Amino acid sequence: MEQSSSWINPELQRKLLVRLKDAFPSGIHGDDLRPDSLDTKRNLLYLEQHGFITLKMSPSVSGQPSIALATITMKGADSLEEDGGLTAKGKMVTVRLEAETLKALLAAKIDASTLPAEEKSRLKTLLSNASDHVLSRTISGVIDKAIEHGPGFISAVQSALM
C-alpha cells in the first residue's frame, strides 16, 4: 500500500526553519519544537534529510530515539531568504564572451539568414566596425528580442546595429 505524503507540510517546515534561524547558532532543544507530534517529527526529519537542518538524537525511555537538538544549516537559512542567499549566488553562472567572439557568432547568424547578399554584407560591415559599447547594446537588444519573438532574431540584429 502506498504511503500518503500528506504529512509533508511546507507551512510547518517554514515555521520550524524560522524558529531555528532565530535561535541560530544555538539551536533549539527537541522538547521546545514539540516533536511529540508525528507530523512535526516527520517534517523535522524531512528537513534534515534535505540538508536544511541538523538533528542530534538521544535515546528515550520508549527505546525510540528522540530529538535532543535541532540547528538550522546555511542551506536552511538561505531557503528563507528572498534571493536564495549565498546558496543561490553559488549557483549563478556568469558568461563572458570576447567582443570578437560575439561578432563572429552574429556574423555566422547573418550568413545563415535568408537576407539578400547585399544586406548581409552591409550588416557584417556594421558589425565589424561596431565599438564594444555598441556591440554590448546590440547583444542586449538581440537577447531581449529573441526572448520576446524567438524567430525574429535576424530582425533584432538588424535593428540593433542601425
N, C-alpha and C positions, 0 to 999 in steps of 0.2 A: 504494500500500500504506500502511495506517495505521500510524503510529509508536506503539510501546508507550510508556506513561507510567510504566513500572515503575522508571525511573531516579529518579523523584521520591521522595525518601526523607526523610520528616519527622523520623525519628530522627537522621539525619546532619545535617539542617538545624538541628535543635535544638543538637546538639553544636557545630556551627560557630558558631551565634549565641552560645552560652555562652562559647566561647573568645574571640570578638570582643568580647563585653561585658566580660569580664575584662581585656582589653587596652585598653579604651577609656580615653582618647581616642586613643591612639597607633595602633591598628590592628595588623594582622599582615601581615608580608611574605608574598607569594604562595607562595614555596617552603615556608614553615613551615605552610601549610594543606594541603600535598600535593595541589595542583591537577593533578598528573600523572594522577591517576585521573579517567577521563572522567566517572564519576558525581559525584565531588566538584566538578569544574569545572561540570558541568551544574547541580548544586544551588546552587552559588555564583551562577551567572548567573541562576538562577530567583529566588533571594532578592533579587538586585539588581533584577530586573525588577519585583518586587513592592514595592520600596522599603524592604526590611529591612536592606540593606547597600549600601555604595558600593564599587565596584571601580575601581582605577586600573590600566590596562592598559599594557603596554610591548611593543615589538617583540621577537621572539625570532629565533634563528638559523634556525628552521624556516620563518619567514615568518608563522606564526600568532601572533597577539598572546597574551602570557602575562599572568597576574595579577601585578602588582607589589605592590599593597597592597589589603587589604580592611579596611573600617571599618564598625562597626555604626551604624545610624541610630537616631533616637529611636523610630521605629516598630518596629524590630527589638528594641530594648531593652524597650519596653513589651510586646511579644508574649511576653516571658519572665516578665513579672510576673503573679502570680496574679489580680490585679484588673484587668489590662489597662493599668495605668499611666495616664499623662496622656492617652494616645490615647483610652482608654475614657471618661475623665472628660469629654473634649471632646465626646463623642458623647451625653452624658447630657442628657436633656430634663427640665426642671423645669416642671411645670404648676401655675399658681396661679390659683385662682378666688375671686372675692369671695364672701362669705357670701350676699349677696342673689342672686348668680348661681346658686349651689348650691341655694338654697331654691327658686328659680324652676324649675330643672331637675327637682328632686324633686317639686315641686307638679305639673308637667306630666305626670310619670310616674304620679303618684297619680290625676290627672284621667283619664288614658288607661286606667287599670286597670278591671277588672270589679267592683270593690268597690261595695257599696251606697252611695248618695249620702251617707247619714248618716256612714258610716265614712270616706269621702273627706273630708268636711267636718271631722270630728274630727282626722284625721291632718294636714290642711293647717293647722288651728289650732295643733296641737302644733308643727308645722314653723315656722310664722311666729313663734311665741313662743320658739323654741329659741335658747339662747345660742350664741356661737361655739364654745365648748368642746363643748357637746352636739352641735352640728352636725358638728364635726370627728370626734367619736366615732361619730356616726351614719354619716358618709360612710365611715369606716374599716370599720365593721361591714357596710355595704352592699357595699363592694368585696369584702371577704372572702367574704360570702355569694354574691355574684354570681359570683365565681370558682369557688366550690365547687358552686353549684347552678344557675347560669345562669337558668333560668326562675323561680326563687323570689325574684326581685328585689323585688317589692312586699312579700312577707312579711318580707324583710330590713329594708326601710324601716320597716315597721310595728313590728317587734321592736326595732329600734334606737332608735326615737323613744319607746318606752314605758319 
